[in-house]
Amino acid sequence: MKSMIFDLDGTLINSLLDIALSMNSVLKKHDYPSHEIEKYNYFVGDGALVLVKNAMPENSKEEEIKKVLKSFIEIYEQNTHNNTFAYEGIYEMLEKIELLNIKKAVLSNKPHKFTIKYMEKIFNNFYFQEIHGQKIDVPKKPDPTMAVQIATKLNTNIEDMIFIGDTSTDIKTAKNANMKSIGVAWGFRPIEELKEAGADFIAHKPMDIVDYVSSL
C-alpha cells in the first residue's frame, strides 16, 4: 500500500500573504526595509530562520537576526491569518485519496506548533496519520531523516512512499529519502525549479496527484 507525505505551505495551503505581511511588519518595527509580497515566494520554504535571514539585509549580525526571528514568531502567532487557505481543489483531492485508503502525512519546515495549528484549522475534516513541522531536535528538509521516520511510522516501504511539494527542497527531500516525488505547479516556485530538481511528476492541478498515484 502506498503512502503520501505532503509539504504544507505552497502545496496544501496558500500562506504567502500572511507570512509576508507578518514579516514586513517585523522588519518595519526593527527599522529594516520591507519587501514586495512576490519576493517572499523565494524567501520561504526553508524554515523561519532562513525566512528572516532572507528578508533582512545581507551581513546582518547574528544578534539582530535572533531579535527579528523572536519578533516574527511572536507576531505570526498572534495574527488571525485570514489570508491563509487551502488551494482550490485540495479538499477534493484529499477526499479521493482517502477513498483510495492511502495513508497521508505532512512534513513542513514551518515551526511545528504553527504546522499543527494550520492543520487543525484548515484540515480538521481530514485524517493525517502523521503531522510534523520543524523541530529543534530534528534536521529540516531536505534532510531525509523525518521523511524516513514517517515511512516507518506508516509501516510503508520507501519505494511505496510519494513526497509532494512545491519547491526544490521538497524534491531533494524525496530524492535523499529514495522516495518518488511530485512537484506542484500552483505553489511558490516555478515549474522549472521542480523539473531541475528532478521531480518524477508535475501536477498542474490537485487531481493530477490522484491520477498519478492511481497509475503506479
DAVEN-V216260 format. One record per pair of residues at least 24 apart in sequence whose C-alpha atoms are under 7 Angstrom apart, sorted by the first residue. I is the first residue (numbers start at 1). J is the second residue. Records with the same first field share a line. If there is no record, write none. Layout:
BEGIN
I->J  J
END
This chain:
BEGIN
1->156  160
2->102  156  160  161
3->102  103  104  156  160  161  162
4->103  104  105  161  162  163
5->104  105  106  107  162  163  164
6->105  106  107  163  164  165
7->106  107  108  164  165
8->106  108
10->166  187  188
11->165  166  184  187
12->86  87  90
13->84  85  86  87
14->84  85  86  87
15->83  84  85
16->40
17->83
18->81  83  84
22->72  75  76
23->72
26->68  71  72
41->188  189
45->109
46->109
47->109  110  111
48->110
85->122
86->122
89->206
90->206
93->206  207  210
97->210
103->129
104->128  129
105->129  130  131
106->130  131  132
107->131  132  133
108->132  133  134
109->133  134  140  141
110->134
111->135
141->169  170  173
142->169  170  172  173
143->173  176
144->173  176  177
147->177
148->177
167->194
168->193  194  197
171->197  198  199
172->197
END
